Amino acid sequence: MHFAGDSIVLPEHFLEHQKGRALRRKAIDRWFGRLGLILTLGTLGVLAILLLNLAANGLFRIDWHFLTSFPSRRAAEAGVLSAWVGTALLMLVTASLAIPLGVAAGIYLEEYAPKNKWTDFVEINIANLAGVPSILYGLMALGLFVYKFRFGQSILAGGMALGCLVLPIVIVSTREALRTIPAMIREAAFALGATRWQAVWHHLLPYSTGGISTGVILAMSRAIGESSPLITIGALTFIAFLPPPAILDHAPFVSFSWLFSPFTALPIQMFNWVSRPGEEFQANAAAAGLLLMVITLGMNGAAILLRRHAQRNIKW
Amino acid sequence: MSTQPQSLSPAKNEPLPGISLGGRTNVDPAEDKRPVPAKVQIQELSFFYGTHQVLRSVTLEVPKDQVTALIGPSGCGKTTLLRCLNRMHDLYPGNRYEGSVKLQPEGIDILGPGMDPIQVRMRFGMVFQKPNPFPKSIYENVAYGLRLQGMSKRRELDERVEKALREAALWDEVKSRLHGLAHNLSGGQQQRLCIARAIATDPDVVLFDEPTSALDPIATSKIEELIVELKKRVTVVIVTHNLQQAGRISDMTAFMYLGELIEFGETNRVFTNPAKPQTEDYISGRFG
């Protein structure tokens, strides 16, 4: 160690040695930065090639006719109507299950639950659930929702399977969003006489909307691309009809029979087309894939915008 | 988690919460040399985090409409004592109170069995170390306590918000932007906003936990003036690391050390002629 007031004069060769070391360390630093850049660009490049390839093969197939037609044996006439309607309805069921349950569970674990071995156990298992292969959720849904609850091979069973699949994502992102709120904000509310529920409802939820909705959208974009749980519960690959309408022109005006309708979804339709011989069907598959990709990227973009918008007034 | 910690040594002849004693009949006038009646009577208060005892049988009378400063080195328990008064410790698991804290003139034991911490907190305002306004408008920050107490009429709220902001010496600076974000205020203004928020509900006592430790000297002096002004109508208890501050603004000073109350008396007397050697050592800067 060399201090300003030290009388020890370091030998010249020692300083030279230090200088050499410093240069070598800087070089390592620089090379690691370059390596990281190359790897990142490589990964992004693969993604870009994938997207471009899908676009090159499928873009010409995407038109109004493609979006409003049922699948067909003739590739040029086939469309994704039943697939995207199925996907939209599945997402509706998934969201109505995963959002309330996941957000409530996140609030409970973060704000209410005592910290003990039992809650530690629950926490670890929620993290584990996020890593369970999706086909196992399909098996669970097949046994529980399809057969035990007799929901059949329906939109309800499929949506619930996907809801269970993404529930851990919603729980974890809710907890993380709540955790970013400083303790002193909670204390300010409690010191004024707020109950836990009032603190959550008046402060913690509004201040964490950005984080929670980002998590929810990311969960949804995970669910939208899932096919294996849907295939496991028996989603059909060829559907040439739409589920019954939810709004009727006669009393009672709303109907939930669509929940019990058989269905298909975009990834399943795509899988079906990929597995067929013939160039034209490959083009259809690419078009469906492109559609799915655009929806997913759109949702992720929306998540980013939503987060920025919700957090614009919040600085801790 | 203990949301209703039981007082372990409830005196059998104590009145039930909410029953008025009609003044200070339980205070021996001979022992009480001060002309000021007590607002908060802390009697043999001990506090435990798990098995760790933080406060050791503290007995202290906070006089009404005066400023009482709690001083002492870090870790002496002064903030812990302050947070006993509005039961903030109940928010976290593993804590236990012993003894009693009576809010006069009713004589309610705020640590008593069946006492709801939420009710206690509605009568004690609190101002924290760092300004912690909600990320809402200036107006909504001040109105929040009133809303919690059930006030919803716009005109009433407007009046009370203005009154609180005037009392916090902030009105003139913010009256044109009441619905602007609180976070756009400076640190000192934010802290005065937090004071307005704490006094808007007309609490009996306002607790200050080192309120100026994050502020510059000018903002600090404004807060100090404000505290002196506040005691005309509310009892103030302030924890401070700053001895000069305690000397400037407090009427009574309590010196704490290792969880015990070492000395309590009029500020002038404690600072000029401390009775205990530890107090003298601390005040003269020999430790702490």
Interface residues (C-beta under 8 A of the other chain):
Chain A: P114 K115 P182 M184 I185 R186 E187 A188 A189 F190 A191 L192 G193 A194 T195 Q198 H202 H203 Y207 N313 I314 K315
Chain B: M1 N86 M88 L91 P93 I118 Q119 R121 M122 F124 G125 M126 F128 K130 N132 P133 F134 P135 Y144 G145 L148 Q149 L181 H183 C194 R197 A198 T201
